[in-house]
Amino acid sequence: MNDNKRTSAFKEKRDYDILNMLNSISNFEIFTPFEITKSMIELLPEEVFKHPEYKFLDPCVKSGIFLREIIYKLDENLPRIKYKDKESNIEYDLSNKKERTTHILKNMIYGIAISELTSYVSRRTIYGVMEANKDKIEEYLQSKILANRDEELLEMNEYYNHNIFNDREEYIEEGNIFYPANETTIETEDTHYPFIVKTNHKIINRIKERKMKFDVIIGNPPYQQNVGNIAGNKSKSKAIYHHFISNAIDLKPKYISMIVPSRWMTKSAEGISDKWVDDFLKSNKIEKLHDFINSEDCFKNVSIEGGVNYFLWNTNYENKCNYYIHGESNNISHIYDYLDPINIGVVLRDKYSRDILKKISHIEKEYFNNMNNNFSGLVSPKDYFTTKHKLTSSWNDFSIEPNEFYNIKYYLNKKVYEKGEGFIKKEDIHKNMQSININKVYIPAANGGQKNVLGKPFKGEKNSVCSQTYLIIGYDNIKHNFNESQCENIISYIKTKFFRYLVSLKKKTQNGARGVYQLVPIQDFNKSWTDEELYKKYNLSDDEINYIENKISKMD
Protein backbone atom coordinates (compact mmCIF):
# COMPACT_ATOMS: atom_id res chain seq x y z
CA MET A 1 0.00 0.00 0.00
CA ASN A 2 1.49 3.37 -0.97
CA ASP A 3 1.42 6.47 1.25
CA ASN A 4 -1.46 8.18 -0.56
CA LYS A 5 -3.69 5.12 -0.40
CA ARG A 6 -2.89 4.64 3.27
CA THR A 7 -3.68 8.28 4.10
CA SER A 8 -6.93 7.97 2.16
CA ALA A 9 -7.78 4.82 4.10
CA PHE A 10 -7.10 6.57 7.39
CA LYS A 11 -9.47 9.42 6.45
CA GLU A 12 -12.12 6.97 5.34
CA LYS A 13 -11.92 5.18 8.66
CA ARG A 14 -12.51 8.44 10.50
CA ASP A 15 -15.91 8.70 8.80
CA TYR A 16 -16.80 5.59 10.79
CA ASP A 17 -14.73 6.43 13.83
CA ILE A 18 -14.79 3.79 16.55
CA LEU A 19 -13.69 6.43 19.07
CA ASN A 20 -17.04 8.18 18.59
CA MET A 21 -18.65 5.09 20.12
CA LEU A 22 -16.90 5.60 23.45
CA ASN A 23 -19.21 6.78 26.20
CA SER A 24 -18.14 9.53 28.55
CA ILE A 25 -16.58 8.32 31.78
CA SER A 26 -18.71 10.87 33.64
CA ASN A 27 -19.77 14.51 33.30
CA PHE A 28 -16.33 15.24 34.76
CA GLU A 29 -14.37 13.25 32.16
CA ILE A 30 -15.79 13.40 28.66
CA PHE A 31 -14.42 11.82 25.48
CA THR A 32 -14.02 14.35 22.69
CA PRO A 33 -15.97 13.78 19.44
CA PHE A 34 -14.02 13.75 16.19
CA GLU A 35 -15.72 16.92 14.87
CA ILE A 36 -14.67 18.96 17.92
CA THR A 37 -11.17 17.46 17.88
CA LYS A 38 -10.79 18.45 14.24
CA SER A 39 -12.06 22.00 14.89
CA MET A 40 -9.66 22.48 17.80
CA ILE A 41 -6.68 21.27 15.78
CA GLU A 42 -7.71 23.60 12.95
CA LEU A 43 -7.28 26.53 15.36
CA LEU A 44 -3.54 25.88 15.19
CA PRO A 45 -1.60 27.51 12.34
CA GLU A 46 -0.66 25.05 9.59
CA GLU A 47 2.96 25.98 10.13
CA VAL A 48 3.22 23.94 13.33
CA PHE A 49 2.78 20.69 11.40
CA LYS A 50 5.79 21.44 9.17
CA HIS A 51 8.43 21.48 11.91
CA PRO A 52 10.02 18.08 12.65
CA GLU A 53 11.58 19.52 15.81
CA TYR A 54 8.23 20.42 17.42
CA LYS A 55 6.70 18.39 20.24
CA PHE A 56 2.98 17.96 20.98
CA LEU A 57 1.51 17.06 24.39
CA ASP A 58 -1.96 15.99 25.50
CA PRO A 59 -1.69 16.24 29.32
CA CYS A 60 -5.10 14.62 29.90
CA VAL A 61 -5.29 11.99 27.20
CA LYS A 62 -8.33 9.70 27.26
CA SER A 63 -9.03 8.12 23.89
CA GLY A 64 -5.93 9.43 22.09
CA ILE A 65 -8.01 11.17 19.44
CA PHE A 66 -6.13 14.50 19.60
CA LEU A 67 -2.76 12.82 19.18
CA ARG A 68 -4.07 10.53 16.45
CA GLU A 69 -5.32 13.47 14.37
CA ILE A 70 -2.07 15.36 14.93
CA ILE A 71 -0.16 12.30 13.69
CA TYR A 72 -2.17 12.42 10.46
CA LYS A 73 -1.46 16.13 10.06
CA LEU A 74 2.26 15.66 10.67
CA ASP A 75 2.41 12.73 8.30
CA GLU A 76 0.89 14.88 5.56
CA ASN A 77 2.80 18.11 6.22
CA LEU A 78 6.31 17.31 7.44
CA PRO A 79 8.92 18.19 4.82
CA ARG A 80 10.35 15.21 2.96
CA ILE A 81 13.92 15.85 4.09
CA LYS A 82 16.61 14.18 6.13
CA TYR A 83 16.31 15.35 9.70
CA LYS A 84 18.60 14.66 12.66
CA ASP A 85 16.90 14.59 16.06
CA LYS A 86 19.02 16.65 18.46
CA GLU A 87 18.25 14.62 21.58
CA SER A 88 18.95 11.14 20.19
CA ASN A 89 21.33 12.26 17.43
CA ILE A 90 19.50 9.87 15.11
CA GLU A 91 18.91 10.89 11.51
CA TYR A 92 15.53 10.20 9.91
CA ASP A 93 14.67 10.20 6.24
CA LEU A 94 11.28 11.91 6.41
CA SER A 95 10.55 10.99 2.79
CA ASN A 96 10.38 7.39 3.95
CA LYS A 97 7.01 6.45 5.45
CA LYS A 98 8.37 4.15 8.13
CA GLU A 99 11.13 6.52 9.25
CA ARG A 100 8.75 9.47 9.22
CA THR A 101 6.22 7.59 11.36
CA THR A 102 8.95 6.41 13.72
CA HIS A 103 10.14 9.98 14.25
CA ILE A 104 6.59 11.26 14.83
CA LEU A 105 5.74 8.55 17.36
CA LYS A 106 9.04 8.58 19.20
CA ASN A 107 10.03 12.25 19.19
CA MET A 108 6.97 14.41 18.53
CA ILE A 109 3.87 12.92 20.18
CA TYR A 110 3.37 12.67 23.97
CA GLY A 111 0.46 12.11 26.32
CA ILE A 112 -0.24 11.92 30.04
CA ALA A 113 -3.29 9.76 30.70
CA ILE A 114 -5.92 10.46 33.36
CA SER A 115 -6.25 6.80 34.40
CA GLU A 116 -4.75 3.38 33.76
CA LEU A 117 -7.73 2.51 31.56
CA THR A 118 -7.36 5.59 29.36
CA SER A 119 -3.62 4.94 29.04
CA TYR A 120 -4.44 1.56 27.48
CA VAL A 121 -7.18 3.01 25.26
CA SER A 122 -4.96 5.82 23.97
CA ARG A 123 -1.97 3.52 23.37
CA ARG A 124 -4.26 1.25 21.39
CA THR A 125 -5.33 4.30 19.36
CA ILE A 126 -1.79 5.59 18.74
CA TYR A 127 0.32 2.43 18.55
CA GLY A 128 -2.29 -0.19 17.76
CA VAL A 129 -1.37 -2.05 20.94
CA MET A 130 -1.92 -1.45 24.65
CA GLU A 131 1.80 -1.92 25.36
CA ALA A 132 3.87 0.23 23.04
CA ASN A 133 6.80 -2.17 22.76
CA LYS A 134 4.68 -5.18 21.82
CA ASP A 135 4.65 -6.42 18.23
CA LYS A 136 1.28 -5.87 16.57
CA ILE A 137 1.56 -9.04 14.55
CA GLU A 138 2.21 -11.06 17.67
CA GLU A 139 -0.71 -9.48 19.50
CA TYR A 140 -3.14 -9.95 16.64
CA LEU A 141 -2.06 -13.48 15.93
CA GLN A 142 -2.38 -14.39 19.59
CA SER A 143 -5.94 -13.11 19.54
CA LYS A 144 -6.61 -15.43 16.55
CA ILE A 145 -9.01 -12.87 15.17
CA LEU A 146 -6.91 -12.06 12.11
CA ALA A 147 -4.83 -15.24 12.03
CA ASN A 148 -5.52 -15.86 8.34
CA ARG A 149 -4.66 -12.30 7.21
CA ASP A 150 -0.87 -12.31 7.55
CA GLU A 151 -0.31 -10.17 4.48
CA GLU A 152 -2.55 -7.37 5.77
CA LEU A 153 -0.90 -7.55 9.18
CA LEU A 154 2.50 -7.12 7.63
CA GLU A 155 1.16 -4.15 5.69
CA MET A 156 -0.20 -2.53 8.87
CA ASN A 157 2.95 -3.21 10.82
CA GLU A 158 5.46 -1.90 8.31
CA TYR A 159 5.09 1.75 9.32
CA TYR A 160 5.56 1.16 13.05
CA ASN A 161 8.64 -0.35 14.66
CA HIS A 162 7.60 -1.68 18.05
CA ASN A 163 11.22 -1.57 19.25
CA ILE A 164 11.57 2.21 19.05
CA PHE A 165 11.20 2.71 22.81
CA ASN A 166 13.53 -0.14 23.79
CA ASP A 167 16.50 2.19 24.23
CA ARG A 168 14.91 3.46 27.47
CA GLU A 169 15.77 2.07 30.87
CA GLU A 170 12.20 2.47 32.15
CA TYR A 171 8.63 2.89 30.93
CA ILE A 172 9.32 1.02 27.69
CA GLU A 173 5.83 -0.46 27.46
CA GLU A 174 4.24 2.98 27.97
CA GLY A 175 5.74 4.43 24.81
CA ASN A 176 5.05 8.15 25.04
CA ILE A 177 1.66 7.72 26.75
CA PHE A 178 2.43 7.88 30.45
CA TYR A 179 0.47 6.98 33.57
CA PRO A 180 1.73 5.92 37.04
CA ALA A 181 -0.65 2.98 37.54
CA ASN A 182 1.40 1.71 40.48
CA GLU A 183 0.51 4.85 42.47
CA THR A 184 -3.24 4.35 42.48
CA THR A 185 -5.94 2.11 43.89
CA ILE A 186 -9.49 1.54 42.70
CA GLU A 187 -10.60 4.23 45.18
CA THR A 188 -8.03 6.85 44.15
CA GLU A 189 -7.64 6.37 40.39
CA ASP A 190 -10.62 8.62 39.60
CA THR A 191 -8.83 11.61 41.14
CA HIS A 192 -5.18 10.85 40.36
CA TYR A 193 -4.39 13.14 37.45
CA PRO A 194 -0.57 13.18 37.32
CA PHE A 195 -0.31 16.39 35.31
CA ILE A 196 -1.75 18.38 38.24
CA VAL A 197 -0.96 16.22 41.29
CA LYS A 198 2.24 14.87 42.80
CA THR A 199 3.69 11.80 41.14
CA ASN A 200 6.87 9.72 41.25
CA HIS A 201 6.79 8.98 37.53
CA LYS A 202 10.19 10.19 36.31
CA ILE A 203 9.24 11.15 32.76
CA ILE A 204 6.05 12.94 33.85
CA ASN A 205 8.11 14.88 36.38
CA ARG A 206 10.63 15.78 33.67
CA ILE A 207 7.73 17.19 31.66
CA LYS A 208 6.34 19.15 34.62
CA GLU A 209 9.80 20.48 35.52
CA ARG A 210 10.21 21.86 31.96
CA LYS A 211 13.10 19.53 31.18
CA MET A 212 11.26 18.71 27.97
CA LYS A 213 10.20 21.51 25.64
CA PHE A 214 6.69 21.35 24.13
CA ASP A 215 5.46 23.59 21.37
CA VAL A 216 1.77 22.64 21.36
CA ILE A 217 -0.36 21.46 24.30
CA ILE A 218 -3.87 20.30 23.50
CA GLY A 219 -6.59 18.33 25.26
CA ASN A 220 -9.90 17.97 27.05
CA PRO A 221 -9.14 17.90 30.80
CA PRO A 222 -11.31 16.49 33.61
CA TYR A 223 -13.68 19.24 34.67
CA GLN A 224 -14.29 18.87 38.40
CA GLN A 225 -14.03 16.77 41.54
CA ASN A 226 -16.67 16.05 44.14
CA VAL A 227 -16.16 17.82 47.48
CA GLY A 228 -19.66 17.43 48.96
CA ASN A 229 -20.48 16.51 52.53
CA ILE A 230 -23.28 14.46 54.00
CA ALA A 231 -24.71 17.26 56.17
CA GLY A 232 -24.95 19.73 53.32
CA ASN A 233 -24.75 19.30 49.56
CA LYS A 234 -23.42 15.83 48.77
CA SER A 235 -23.14 16.60 45.07
CA LYS A 236 -21.05 19.75 45.51
CA SER A 237 -18.05 19.84 43.20
CA LYS A 238 -15.07 22.08 42.54
CA ALA A 239 -13.54 22.83 39.18
CA ILE A 240 -10.08 21.47 38.41
CA TYR A 241 -9.76 22.15 34.68
CA HIS A 242 -8.07 25.51 35.30
CA HIS A 243 -5.15 23.67 36.93
CA PHE A 244 -4.53 21.92 33.61
CA ILE A 245 -4.57 25.29 31.83
CA SER A 246 -2.22 26.87 34.38
CA ASN A 247 0.22 23.96 34.31
CA ALA A 248 0.16 24.01 30.53
CA ILE A 249 1.00 27.73 30.52
CA ASP A 250 3.84 27.07 32.99
CA LEU A 251 5.44 24.74 30.43
CA LYS A 252 5.83 27.76 28.13
CA PRO A 253 4.55 26.25 24.87
CA LYS A 254 3.86 28.28 21.76
CA TYR A 255 0.19 27.26 21.67
CA ILE A 256 -2.45 25.79 23.99
CA SER A 257 -5.86 24.57 22.89
CA MET A 258 -8.29 23.07 25.41
CA ILE A 259 -12.03 22.52 25.68
CA VAL A 260 -13.48 23.28 29.11
CA PRO A 261 -16.72 24.43 30.78
CA SER A 262 -17.48 28.13 30.20
CA ARG A 263 -18.29 28.95 33.82
CA TRP A 264 -14.81 30.42 34.31
CA MET A 265 -15.81 33.18 31.89
CA THR A 266 -18.43 34.55 34.28
CA LYS A 267 -16.59 33.78 37.53
CA SER A 268 -19.30 31.28 38.43
CA ALA A 269 -17.14 28.15 38.64
CA GLU A 270 -16.74 26.79 42.15
CA GLY A 271 -13.04 26.46 42.92
CA ILE A 272 -11.71 28.99 40.39
CA SER A 273 -10.55 32.22 41.99
CA ASP A 274 -11.44 35.64 40.61
CA LYS A 275 -7.71 36.35 40.34
CA TRP A 276 -7.20 33.35 38.07
CA VAL A 277 -9.92 34.60 35.73
CA ASP A 278 -8.58 38.16 35.83
CA ASP A 279 -5.05 37.03 34.97
CA PHE A 280 -6.24 34.76 32.16
CA LEU A 281 -8.42 37.49 30.60
CA LYS A 282 -5.96 40.34 31.03
CA SER A 283 -3.15 38.39 29.39
CA ASN A 284 -4.98 38.97 26.06
CA LYS A 285 -3.26 35.85 24.76
CA ILE A 286 -6.47 34.08 23.78
CA GLU A 287 -6.35 34.54 20.03
CA LYS A 288 -9.50 32.55 19.20
CA LEU A 289 -12.38 31.33 21.35
CA HIS A 290 -15.47 29.32 20.42
CA ASP A 291 -18.15 29.53 23.11
CA PHE A 292 -21.09 27.09 23.06
CA ILE A 293 -24.00 28.24 25.21
CA ASN A 294 -25.46 24.71 25.01
CA SER A 295 -22.88 22.02 25.77
CA GLU A 296 -24.86 19.45 23.79
CA ASP A 297 -23.82 21.24 20.61
CA CYS A 298 -20.38 19.78 21.37
CA PHE A 299 -21.12 16.69 23.44
CA LYS A 300 -24.33 14.90 22.50
CA ASN A 301 -26.53 14.00 25.48
CA VAL A 302 -24.10 15.61 27.93
CA SER A 303 -25.48 18.63 29.77
CA ILE A 304 -22.90 20.96 31.31
CA GLU A 305 -24.37 23.99 33.02
CA GLY A 306 -23.10 27.20 31.51
CA GLY A 307 -21.95 25.58 28.28
CA VAL A 308 -18.42 24.82 27.08
CA ASN A 309 -15.72 26.55 25.09
CA TYR A 310 -12.50 25.78 23.32
CA PHE A 311 -9.77 28.30 22.70
CA LEU A 312 -6.36 28.95 21.19
CA TRP A 313 -3.86 30.50 23.59
CA ASN A 314 -0.86 31.97 21.78
CA THR A 315 2.22 32.92 23.79
CA ASN A 316 3.27 35.48 21.15
CA TYR A 317 -0.17 37.08 20.89
CA GLU A 318 -1.45 40.02 22.92
CA ASN A 319 -4.44 41.58 21.25
CA LYS A 320 -8.19 41.37 20.72
CA CYS A 321 -9.83 37.97 20.52
CA ASN A 322 -11.78 36.41 17.67
CA TYR A 323 -14.73 35.42 19.82
CA TYR A 324 -17.44 33.16 18.36
CA ILE A 325 -20.68 32.72 20.32
CA HIS A 326 -22.56 29.57 19.27
CA GLY A 327 -26.16 30.20 20.29
CA GLU A 328 -29.53 28.61 19.58
CA SER A 329 -30.36 27.04 16.20
CA ASN A 330 -26.68 27.03 15.15
CA ASN A 331 -26.66 30.83 15.23
CA ILE A 332 -23.04 32.01 15.44
CA SER A 333 -22.10 35.58 16.38
CA HIS A 334 -18.55 36.78 15.76
CA ILE A 335 -17.03 39.55 17.86
CA TYR A 336 -13.49 40.84 17.40
CA ASP A 337 -12.73 42.60 20.66
CA TYR A 338 -11.02 42.17 23.99
CA LEU A 339 -12.79 39.54 26.07
CA ASP A 340 -13.27 42.10 28.84
CA PRO A 341 -13.42 45.43 27.01
CA ILE A 342 -15.00 47.46 29.81
CA ASN A 343 -13.06 45.93 32.73
CA ILE A 344 -15.91 44.20 34.52
CA GLY A 345 -13.84 41.09 35.18
CA VAL A 346 -15.93 38.64 33.13
CA VAL A 347 -16.62 37.73 29.51
CA LEU A 348 -19.89 39.11 28.15
CA ARG A 349 -21.34 36.06 26.40
CA ASP A 350 -24.03 38.00 24.58
CA LYS A 351 -23.93 40.11 21.42
CA TYR A 352 -26.08 42.96 22.83
CA SER A 353 -24.66 43.14 26.34
CA ARG A 354 -21.65 45.32 25.62
CA ASP A 355 -23.70 48.19 24.23
CA ILE A 356 -26.35 47.86 26.96
CA LEU A 357 -23.75 48.01 29.72
CA LYS A 358 -22.08 51.00 28.10
CA LYS A 359 -25.43 52.82 28.19
CA ILE A 360 -25.93 51.96 31.85
CA SER A 361 -22.36 53.05 32.62
CA HIS A 362 -22.98 56.36 30.92
CA ILE A 363 -25.42 57.12 33.75
CA GLU A 364 -24.10 55.01 36.61
CA LYS A 365 -20.38 55.36 35.75
CA GLU A 366 -18.29 52.28 36.69
CA TYR A 367 -20.94 50.98 39.07
CA PHE A 368 -19.97 47.36 38.46
CA ASN A 369 -16.53 47.82 40.05
CA ASN A 370 -17.89 48.87 43.46
CA MET A 371 -20.21 46.59 45.45
CA ASN A 372 -21.73 49.63 47.14
CA ASN A 373 -22.92 50.85 43.75
CA ASN A 374 -24.31 47.61 42.34
CA PHE A 375 -26.90 45.12 43.55
CA SER A 376 -24.35 42.51 44.68
CA GLY A 377 -23.66 44.73 47.69
CA LEU A 378 -27.23 44.13 48.90
CA VAL A 379 -26.96 40.34 48.62
CA SER A 380 -25.63 38.24 51.48
CA PRO A 381 -22.81 35.74 51.19
CA LYS A 382 -24.04 32.17 50.80
CA ASP A 383 -24.75 30.11 53.94
CA TYR A 384 -25.42 33.35 55.80
CA PHE A 385 -27.12 31.75 58.80
CA THR A 386 -25.89 28.22 58.09
CA THR A 387 -23.16 26.37 59.95
CA LYS A 388 -21.73 22.96 59.15
CA HIS A 389 -24.52 21.12 60.98
CA LYS A 390 -27.24 23.75 61.50
CA LEU A 391 -29.70 25.26 59.03
CA THR A 392 -28.29 23.33 56.08
CA SER A 393 -30.58 22.37 53.20
CA SER A 394 -31.22 18.96 54.75
CA TRP A 395 -31.38 20.01 58.44
CA ASN A 396 -34.82 19.19 59.92
CA ASP A 397 -34.66 20.00 63.64
CA PHE A 398 -37.40 22.62 63.43
CA SER A 399 -40.98 22.89 64.62
CA ILE A 400 -43.97 23.12 62.32
CA GLU A 401 -45.82 25.38 64.74
CA PRO A 402 -44.41 28.16 66.95
CA ASN A 403 -44.21 27.79 70.71
CA GLU A 404 -42.41 29.31 73.69
CA PHE A 405 -39.01 28.02 72.52
CA TYR A 406 -39.45 27.62 68.76
CA ASN A 407 -40.38 31.23 68.09
CA ILE A 408 -38.18 32.42 65.16
CA LYS A 409 -39.63 32.04 61.66
CA TYR A 410 -37.49 29.73 59.53
CA TYR A 411 -37.66 29.51 55.72
CA LEU A 412 -36.28 26.26 54.35
CA ASN A 413 -36.04 23.99 51.34
CA LYS A 414 -39.49 22.83 50.24
CA LYS A 415 -37.98 19.45 49.37
CA VAL A 416 -37.40 18.95 53.10
CA TYR A 417 -40.82 20.27 54.12
CA GLU A 418 -43.48 21.05 51.51
CA LYS A 419 -44.75 24.16 53.23
CA GLY A 420 -41.23 25.64 53.12
CA GLU A 421 -41.37 27.30 56.53
CA GLY A 422 -41.27 26.42 60.20
CA PHE A 423 -39.89 27.70 63.50
CA ILE A 424 -36.57 27.30 65.28
CA LYS A 425 -34.97 28.17 68.60
CA LYS A 426 -32.68 31.15 69.02
CA GLU A 427 -29.98 28.70 70.14
CA ASP A 428 -29.99 27.15 66.64
CA ILE A 429 -28.61 30.36 65.14
CA HIS A 430 -24.86 30.59 65.62
CA LYS A 431 -23.93 33.55 63.43
CA ASN A 432 -25.20 36.85 61.97
CA MET A 433 -27.83 37.23 64.66
CA GLN A 434 -27.91 40.98 64.05
CA SER A 435 -29.85 40.31 60.86
CA ILE A 436 -32.74 38.47 62.51
CA ASN A 437 -34.83 41.50 63.42
CA ILE A 438 -34.73 43.51 60.22
CA ASN A 439 -36.95 43.49 57.14
CA LYS A 440 -35.36 41.72 54.22
CA VAL A 441 -35.99 39.86 50.97
CA TYR A 442 -35.26 36.17 50.46
CA ILE A 443 -34.35 34.71 47.07
CA PRO A 444 -33.39 31.11 46.15
CA ALA A 445 -29.62 30.62 45.98
CA ALA A 446 -30.01 28.08 43.17
CA ASN A 447 -32.96 28.30 40.85
CA GLY A 448 -34.37 29.98 37.77
CA GLY A 449 -33.44 28.37 34.47
CA GLN A 450 -32.48 30.15 31.25
CA LYS A 451 -35.70 32.13 30.78
CA ASN A 452 -36.60 33.04 34.36
CA VAL A 453 -32.95 33.32 35.43
CA LEU A 454 -33.85 33.59 39.14
CA GLY A 455 -36.24 31.94 41.54
CA LYS A 456 -39.07 34.05 42.94
CA PRO A 457 -38.11 36.50 45.69
CA PHE A 458 -40.34 37.03 48.71
CA LYS A 459 -40.45 39.42 51.65
CA GLY A 460 -38.82 38.25 54.86
CA GLU A 461 -40.39 39.70 58.00
CA LYS A 462 -38.54 40.70 61.13
CA ASN A 463 -37.68 37.83 63.46
CA SER A 464 -36.97 35.44 60.59
CA VAL A 465 -34.01 33.51 59.21
CA CYS A 466 -33.46 31.00 56.39
CA SER A 467 -31.57 27.85 55.49
CA GLN A 468 -28.76 27.77 52.94
CA THR A 469 -31.50 27.38 50.32
CA TYR A 470 -31.85 31.18 50.24
CA LEU A 471 -29.76 34.33 50.01
CA ILE A 472 -30.77 37.47 51.90
CA ILE A 473 -31.19 40.81 50.15
CA GLY A 474 -30.81 43.71 52.58
CA TYR A 475 -28.92 41.61 55.12
CA ASP A 476 -26.87 44.39 56.73
CA ASN A 477 -28.73 45.95 59.67
CA ILE A 478 -26.65 49.14 59.46
CA LYS A 479 -26.12 49.71 55.71
CA HIS A 480 -29.54 48.51 54.57
CA ASN A 481 -32.30 48.26 57.20
CA PHE A 482 -35.14 48.61 54.68
CA ASN A 483 -38.75 49.17 55.63
CA GLU A 484 -41.50 46.86 54.37
CA SER A 485 -42.41 49.12 51.46
CA GLN A 486 -38.79 49.28 50.28
CA CYS A 487 -38.58 45.47 50.39
CA GLU A 488 -41.66 45.29 48.17
CA ASN A 489 -40.07 47.76 45.75
CA ILE A 490 -36.89 45.67 45.66
CA ILE A 491 -39.03 42.67 44.71
CA SER A 492 -40.66 44.69 41.92
CA TYR A 493 -37.19 45.50 40.56
CA ILE A 494 -36.04 41.86 40.69
CA LYS A 495 -39.12 40.77 38.76
CA THR A 496 -38.34 43.05 35.81
CA LYS A 497 -36.88 41.45 32.72
CA PHE A 498 -34.22 44.17 32.69
CA PHE A 499 -32.93 43.12 36.13
CA ARG A 500 -32.91 39.40 35.34
CA TYR A 501 -31.28 39.94 31.93
CA LEU A 502 -28.35 41.68 33.61
CA VAL A 503 -28.09 38.82 36.11
CA SER A 504 -28.14 36.30 33.25
CA LEU A 505 -24.92 37.77 31.84
CA LYS A 506 -23.06 36.23 34.77
CA LYS A 507 -25.45 33.53 35.97
CA LYS A 508 -24.91 30.60 33.61
CA THR A 509 -25.75 27.83 36.07
CA GLN A 510 -28.46 27.14 38.65
CA ASN A 511 -26.25 28.66 41.36
CA GLY A 512 -26.84 32.36 41.92
CA ALA A 513 -24.27 33.60 44.42
CA ARG A 514 -24.03 37.32 45.15
CA GLY A 515 -21.46 37.84 42.38
CA VAL A 516 -24.05 37.26 39.64
CA TYR A 517 -25.74 40.55 40.64
CA GLN A 518 -22.62 42.61 39.87
CA LEU A 519 -23.96 44.10 36.62
CA VAL A 520 -27.28 45.26 38.12
CA PRO A 521 -27.30 48.96 39.09
CA ILE A 522 -28.84 50.15 42.34
CA GLN A 523 -32.15 52.05 42.09
CA ASP A 524 -34.17 54.29 44.38
CA PHE A 525 -36.20 51.79 46.40
CA ASN A 526 -38.65 54.36 47.67
CA LYS A 527 -40.62 53.54 44.52
CA SER A 528 -41.53 50.42 42.57
CA TRP A 529 -40.01 49.71 39.14
CA THR A 530 -41.20 48.51 35.73
CA ASP A 531 -39.31 47.48 32.60
CA GLU A 532 -40.66 50.44 30.67
CA GLU A 533 -39.17 52.87 33.21
CA LEU A 534 -35.81 51.12 33.15
CA TYR A 535 -35.62 50.89 29.35
CA LYS A 536 -36.31 54.60 29.15
CA LYS A 537 -33.89 55.52 31.94
CA TYR A 538 -30.99 53.80 30.18
CA ASN A 539 -32.03 54.72 26.62
CA LEU A 540 -32.17 51.19 25.25
CA SER A 541 -32.86 50.79 21.53
CA ASP A 542 -35.86 48.94 20.12
CA ASP A 543 -33.61 46.04 19.10
CA GLU A 544 -32.13 45.82 22.60
CA ILE A 545 -35.56 45.95 24.21
CA ASN A 546 -36.94 43.28 21.88
CA TYR A 547 -33.94 41.08 22.59
CA ILE A 548 -34.47 41.28 26.36
CA GLU A 549 -38.23 40.83 26.03
CA ASN A 550 -37.78 37.65 23.98
CA LYS A 551 -34.91 36.27 26.02
CA ILE A 552 -36.38 36.63 29.52
CA SER A 553 -39.73 35.31 30.75
CA LYS A 554 -42.27 37.33 32.70
CA MET A 555 -42.19 36.70 36.46
CA ASP A 556 -45.56 36.84 38.22
Protein Blocks (a to p, Z undefined) as FASTA:
>chain_A
ZZklmmmmmmmmmmmcfklmpccfblmlccddfklmmmmmmmpcfklmmcfkbccddfbb
fklmmmmmmmmmmmmmoccdddddfklopacdfkbmklmmmmmmmmmgccddfbfklmmm
mmmmmnopablkbcfklmmmmnommmmmmmmmmmmmmmpcfklmmmpmbhklnomaccdf
klpcfklmmmmcfklmccfbfklmmmmnopaccfbdcddddfbdcfbdfklmmkbccdfk
lmmmmmmmmnopabdcddddfklmnopaghiafklmmmmmmnopafbdcddfblklmmgh
iacehiaadddddfkbccddddddddehhiacdddddfblnonopacdbfklmmmmmmmm
mmnmpmllpmklmmklmpccehklbcfknopaklccbcfbdcfklmcccdddfklpmnlp
acddfklpgghklmmmpccddddfbghbjmnopacdddddehiacdfkbccehkafklno
pafklmmmmmmmmmpmklmmmmmmmmmcfblcfklmmmpccddfkbccdfklmmmmnopa
fklmmmmmmmpccdZZ
